Amino acid sequence: MHSPSQAGGGTVIVIGGALSTDSDTVWQRIVDEAGGAGAPIAVFPTAAHEPERIAAQIVASLNRCGARAEAVPLAPHLEGVDLAATLNDTELIARVAGCKAVFFSGGAQEYLVDTLQPGGRPTAMLGAIRAVFAAGGVIAGTSAGAAVMSRLMFRDAMDNLAVLRGRWRAGREYDHGFGFVLSELLVDQHFLKRGRIGRMLPALQSLGCRFGLGVDENAAVVIQGPRLEVIGGSGAILVDLGEATHDAGLPAFNLRGARLAYLDHGDRHDLASGETLPAAHKLREPRIDPASPGFEPRQQVDRYFLDILGDGCILQALTQLLDGPAPEVRGLAYRANPRPGDPKPDIGFEFRLRRGPGLVGWCSAHRGGDDYTVLGARLDVVPVRVAHPLFTPLVAEPPRVVESALRLQGERQ
């Protein structure tokens, strides 16, 4: 297997957003990776629309776990602060460089890159943040703060279907991030909740990134070089296009042979070796292998997903593929009510998840629900033409002539 290029430095912790303030598993891990009690952490609320409130929440969560966190007053929406002066404050830059960790808040990732890396040019403040990482420190971020970790990132690509249909512009839908993770890895957030598999796949193909890491809400992934570990209340989708192909002759995005995995709390994966180590509580359960003799699916469903980009649908499809009766699970991405100016409104995409060599998984009720790990699923994406309107109402049929004649005859008799 091709070995991913190394980012070097310390630890990256990407959080999918909507992290509960009492999710101490994640907050504590940040503090522990930064050196434990008393670790100085610089909190950047730069992306936030309410930077004071958001910074106070993050600082309180980190300090509750033993850190010595401090907010850096650098945000376009922070009132009464000279942004340029703060950005170039040599004393503040030195304080940031002396920290053991840096935390980027959620909000809008364009504020982060436009402030710390305007026009693609790194500022001295970003240099101080890089110094923390180079010294073995932690760079953590949630939501928008997670998106900037990639070499290339989603900037403002909120319409998944529009990206699938080809709306993909430099400086608009995507931009240069800070590059704290491997160059072949693209990070996305709010992934299951917002159906962002729809924008991840064409982005990977267009940008030439092999791996995509889609982190769900209230979950985090700890990244050290090529090694990933999932923590928190949910999990992450890992996409690998290493063996994927597409038909350049088709006039729309298409894909064949992508590999998908769902990694849950406690699961570990190495991008270099391709090996996954499920959480210990998963390994205490029987391995699910649909190709094994005597396989008996626990999910007795054969659902076609009419909105595969809906909340959590791609995960439901993956678990149905692993633990259901059919060797293929399909779903549709389309818009039944096209918007004005919608590009290619008649184009949709059928997602075809299929079993292949190596599809295995585990399921555990250790945390009170059916928590799955799914490895080795194959995915094809096929462009299709969708009718508009998709359906028409039934109407009452007029009485048949023969029936009317018979009724009339009966009345005469």
VONU-726636 format. One record per residue (C-alpha): residue in one letter; residue number from 0; z, x negated, y negated. Coordinates in steps of 0.5 Angstrom, whole numbers, always signed. Example, Ala and Ser with C-alpha at 12.3 -4.5 7.8 and 13.67 -1.06 7.14 Angstrom:
res;n;Z;X;Y
A;0;+16;-25;+9
S;1;+14;-27;+2
***
This chain:
res;n;Z;X;Y
M;0;+0;+0;+0
H;1;-2;-2;-7
S;2;+5;-5;-10
P;3;+6;-1;-17
S;4;+7;-6;-23
Q;5;+14;-8;-25
A;6;+17;-5;-32
G;7;+22;-10;-31
G;8;+29;-10;-35
G;9;+35;-5;-33
T;10;+35;+2;-31
V;11;+32;+8;-34
I;12;+35;+15;-33
V;13;+30;+21;-34
I;14;+33;+28;-35
G;15;+28;+34;-34
G;16;+32;+38;-40
A;17;+37;+44;-40
L;18;+42;+39;-37
S;19;+49;+43;-37
T;20;+54;+40;-42
D;21;+59;+40;-35
S;22;+54;+36;-31
D;23;+58;+30;-30
T;24;+54;+28;-24
V;25;+49;+26;-29
W;26;+53;+24;-35
Q;27;+58;+20;-31
R;28;+52;+16;-28
I;29;+49;+14;-35
V;30;+56;+11;-36
D;31;+57;+8;-30
E;32;+50;+4;-30
A;33;+52;+2;-37
G;34;+58;-2;-35
G;35;+63;+4;-34
A;36;+69;+6;-39
G;37;+68;+3;-46
A;38;+61;+2;-45
P;39;+57;+3;-52
I;40;+52;+8;-52
A;41;+47;+9;-58
V;42;+45;+16;-58
F;43;+38;+18;-62
P;44;+37;+25;-64
T;45;+31;+23;-67
A;46;+27;+29;-63
A;47;+32;+34;-65
H;48;+31;+40;-69
E;49;+38;+40;-70
P;50;+40;+33;-70
E;51;+47;+33;-72
R;52;+49;+39;-67
I;53;+45;+36;-61
A;54;+48;+29;-63
A;55;+55;+31;-63
Q;56;+54;+35;-56
I;57;+51;+29;-53
V;58;+56;+24;-56
A;59;+62;+29;-53
S;60;+59;+29;-46
L;61;+58;+21;-45
N;62;+65;+20;-48
R;63;+68;+25;-44
C;64;+66;+20;-38
G;65;+69;+14;-41
A;66;+63;+12;-46
R;67;+64;+9;-53
A;68;+58;+13;-55
E;69;+55;+13;-63
A;70;+50;+17;-66
V;71;+44;+14;-70
P;72;+43;+18;-76
L;73;+35;+17;-75
A;74;+31;+24;-75
P;75;+26;+27;-79
H;76;+30;+34;-79
L;77;+37;+30;-81
E;78;+38;+32;-88
G;79;+41;+27;-93
V;80;+38;+21;-90
D;81;+33;+16;-92
L;82;+29;+16;-86
A;83;+25;+9;-88
A;84;+32;+6;-90
T;85;+35;+8;-84
L;86;+30;+5;-79
N;87;+30;-1;-83
D;88;+37;-2;-83
T;89;+39;-9;-80
E;90;+46;-8;-79
L;91;+44;-1;-75
I;92;+39;-5;-72
A;93;+44;-10;-69
R;94;+49;-5;-67
V;95;+44;-2;-63
A;96;+41;-8;-60
G;97;+49;-10;-58
C;98;+49;-3;-54
K;99;+49;-3;-46
A;100;+45;+4;-46
V;101;+41;+8;-51
F;102;+40;+16;-50
F;103;+34;+20;-53
S;104;+35;+27;-54
G;105;+31;+33;-53
G;106;+26;+36;-58
A;107;+19;+34;-60
Q;108;+17;+28;-57
E;109;+12;+27;-62
Y;110;+18;+26;-67
L;111;+20;+20;-63
V;112;+14;+16;-62
D;113;+12;+18;-70
T;114;+19;+15;-72
L;115;+20;+9;-67
Q;116;+12;+7;-66
P;117;+8;+10;-72
G;118;+1;+9;-70
G;119;+2;+5;-64
R;120;+6;+0;-68
P;121;+13;-2;-65
T;122;+19;-2;-71
A;123;+24;-7;-71
M;124;+29;-1;-68
L;125;+25;+0;-62
G;126;+25;-7;-61
A;127;+33;-7;-61
I;128;+32;-1;-56
R;129;+28;-6;-52
A;130;+33;-11;-52
V;131;+38;-7;-49
F;132;+33;-5;-43
A;133;+31;-13;-43
A;134;+38;-15;-42
G;135;+39;-10;-36
G;136;+42;-4;-40
V;137;+40;+3;-39
I;138;+35;+8;-43
A;139;+36;+15;-42
G;140;+33;+21;-44
T;141;+33;+29;-43
S;142;+27;+33;-44
A;143;+23;+30;-50
G;144;+27;+24;-49
A;145;+25;+23;-42
A;146;+17;+24;-44
V;147;+17;+18;-48
M;148;+19;+13;-42
S;149;+12;+13;-39
R;150;+7;+8;-42
L;151;+2;+14;-43
M;152;+6;+21;-44
F;153;+5;+28;-46
R;154;+5;+29;-53
D;155;+4;+37;-54
A;156;+0;+40;-48
M;157;+4;+46;-48
D;158;-2;+50;-45
N;159;-2;+48;-37
L;160;-8;+52;-36
A;161;-12;+50;-42
V;162;-11;+43;-40
L;163;-13;+44;-33
R;164;-20;+47;-36
G;165;-21;+41;-40
R;166;-17;+41;-47
W;167;-15;+34;-47
R;168;-15;+30;-53
A;169;-12;+23;-55
G;170;-6;+24;-60
R;171;-6;+31;-59
E;172;-5;+33;-52
Y;173;-3;+26;-50
D;174;-1;+20;-53
H;175;+2;+13;-52
G;176;+10;+13;-50
F;177;+15;+7;-50
G;178;+13;+5;-43
F;179;+20;+4;-40
V;180;+18;+6;-33
L;181;+12;+3;-28
S;182;+5;+3;-32
E;183;+2;+7;-26
L;184;+8;+13;-27
L;185;+7;+19;-31
V;186;+14;+23;-33
D;187;+14;+30;-34
Q;188;+20;+35;-35
H;189;+22;+42;-35
F;190;+17;+41;-29
L;191;+19;+47;-24
K;192;+21;+52;-29
R;193;+15;+51;-34
G;194;+10;+50;-28
R;195;+7;+44;-31
I;196;+4;+42;-24
G;197;-2;+45;-28
R;198;-2;+39;-33
M;199;+0;+34;-29
L;200;-6;+33;-24
P;201;-11;+33;-29
A;202;-7;+28;-34
L;203;-6;+23;-28
Q;204;-14;+24;-26
S;205;-16;+23;-33
L;206;-11;+17;-35
G;207;-12;+13;-29
C;208;-4;+14;-27
R;209;-3;+14;-19
F;210;+4;+17;-19
G;211;+7;+23;-23
L;212;+14;+25;-23
G;213;+16;+32;-25
V;214;+23;+33;-26
D;215;+26;+40;-26
E;216;+31;+42;-31
N;217;+39;+40;-30
A;218;+36;+35;-26
A;219;+35;+27;-27
V;220;+32;+21;-23
V;221;+35;+14;-24
I;222;+29;+9;-24
Q;223;+30;+2;-23
G;224;+23;-1;-22
P;225;+20;+2;-16
R;226;+26;+6;-14
L;227;+28;+13;-15
E;228;+34;+17;-14
V;229;+35;+24;-15
I;230;+41;+27;-18
G;231;+44;+33;-21
G;232;+43;+41;-20
S;233;+36;+41;-18
G;234;+30;+36;-16
A;235;+23;+33;-18
I;236;+16;+33;-15
L;237;+13;+27;-14
V;238;+5;+27;-14
D;239;+1;+21;-11
L;240;-6;+21;-12
G;241;-7;+14;-8
E;242;-12;+17;-3
A;243;-14;+23;-7
T;244;-22;+24;-9
H;245;-26;+29;-13
D;246;-33;+32;-14
A;247;-36;+29;-21
G;248;-41;+34;-20
L;249;-37;+40;-21
P;250;-37;+42;-28
A;251;-29;+43;-28
F;252;-23;+40;-26
N;253;-22;+39;-18
L;254;-18;+35;-13
R;255;-18;+34;-6
G;256;-12;+30;-2
A;257;-7;+29;-7
R;258;+0;+28;-4
L;259;+6;+32;-6
A;260;+13;+31;-4
Y;261;+20;+35;-7
L;262;+26;+30;-7
D;263;+33;+34;-8
H;264;+39;+31;-10
G;265;+41;+25;-7
D;266;+34;+23;-4
R;267;+31;+16;-5
H;268;+24;+14;-6
D;269;+21;+7;-6
L;270;+14;+8;-10
A;271;+12;+1;-7
S;272;+13;+2;+0
G;273;+12;+9;+0
E;274;+19;+10;+4
T;275;+24;+16;+3
L;276;+31;+16;+5
P;277;+34;+23;+4
A;278;+41;+25;+2
A;279;+46;+24;+7
H;280;+48;+31;+8
K;281;+40;+32;+9
L;282;+40;+27;+15
R;283;+46;+31;+18
E;284;+41;+37;+19
P;285;+35;+37;+24
R;286;+28;+35;+21
I;287;+23;+40;+20
D;288;+17;+38;+23
P;289;+11;+43;+24
A;290;+7;+39;+28
S;291;+13;+38;+33
P;292;+12;+42;+40
G;293;+17;+48;+40
F;294;+17;+49;+32
E;295;+20;+55;+30
P;296;+19;+57;+22
R;297;+25;+60;+19
Q;298;+21;+63;+13
Q;299;+17;+69;+16
V;300;+13;+70;+10
D;301;+5;+69;+9
R;302;+5;+69;+1
Y;303;-1;+68;-3
F;304;+2;+66;-10
L;305;-2;+70;-15
D;306;+1;+65;-21
I;307;+2;+58;-18
L;308;+4;+56;-25
G;309;+10;+61;-25
D;310;+17;+59;-25
G;311;+19;+55;-19
C;312;+12;+57;-15
I;313;+10;+51;-13
L;314;+17;+49;-10
Q;315;+17;+56;-6
A;316;+10;+54;-4
L;317;+12;+47;-1
T;318;+18;+50;+3
Q;319;+13;+56;+5
L;320;+8;+50;+8
L;321;+14;+46;+11
D;322;+18;+52;+14
G;323;+13;+58;+15
P;324;+8;+60;+20
A;325;+2;+58;+16
P;326;-2;+51;+16
E;327;-4;+53;+9
V;328;-1;+56;+3
R;329;-5;+58;-3
G;330;-4;+60;-10
L;331;-8;+62;-16
A;332;-8;+59;-23
Y;333;-12;+63;-28
R;334;-11;+68;-34
A;335;-12;+75;-33
N;336;-12;+77;-41
P;337;-16;+71;-44
R;338;-14;+69;-51
P;339;-18;+69;-57
G;340;-22;+62;-57
D;341;-20;+61;-50
P;342;-24;+55;-47
K;343;-28;+57;-41
P;344;-24;+64;-40
D;345;-27;+66;-33
I;346;-25;+59;-30
G;347;-19;+59;-26
F;348;-17;+54;-20
E;349;-14;+56;-13
F;350;-9;+51;-11
R;351;-9;+50;-3
L;352;-3;+46;+0
R;353;-4;+44;+7
R;354;-1;+41;+13
G;355;-3;+34;+14
P;356;+0;+28;+18
G;357;+7;+26;+16
L;358;+9;+33;+13
V;359;+16;+33;+15
G;360;+23;+36;+11
W;361;+30;+38;+12
C;362;+34;+44;+9
S;363;+41;+44;+8
A;364;+46;+49;+5
H;365;+51;+43;+3
R;366;+51;+46;-4
G;367;+51;+53;-2
G;368;+44;+55;-2
D;369;+38;+53;+2
D;370;+36;+46;-1
Y;371;+30;+43;+2
T;372;+27;+36;+2
V;373;+19;+36;+3
L;374;+15;+30;+4
G;375;+7;+29;+6
A;376;+4;+36;+3
R;377;-3;+35;+2
L;378;-6;+39;-4
D;379;-13;+41;-6
V;380;-15;+44;-13
V;381;-21;+48;-13
P;382;-25;+51;-19
V;383;-26;+58;-18
R;384;-30;+64;-23
V;385;-25;+70;-24
A;386;-28;+76;-26
H;387;-26;+80;-33
P;388;-23;+85;-32
L;389;-20;+82;-26
F;390;-19;+90;-23
T;391;-21;+97;-25
P;392;-17;+103;-24
L;393;-19;+108;-19
V;394;-21;+115;-21
A;395;-21;+121;-18
E;396;-27;+123;-14
P;397;-31;+129;-15
P;398;-30;+135;-10
R;399;-36;+134;-5
V;400;-41;+139;-5
V;401;-41;+140;+3
E;402;-33;+142;+2
S;403;-35;+146;-4
A;404;-40;+150;+0
L;405;-35;+151;+6
R;406;-30;+153;+2
L;407;-34;+158;-1
Q;408;-37;+161;+6
G;409;-30;+162;+8
E;410;-28;+166;+2
R;411;-34;+170;+3
Q;412;-32;+172;+10
***
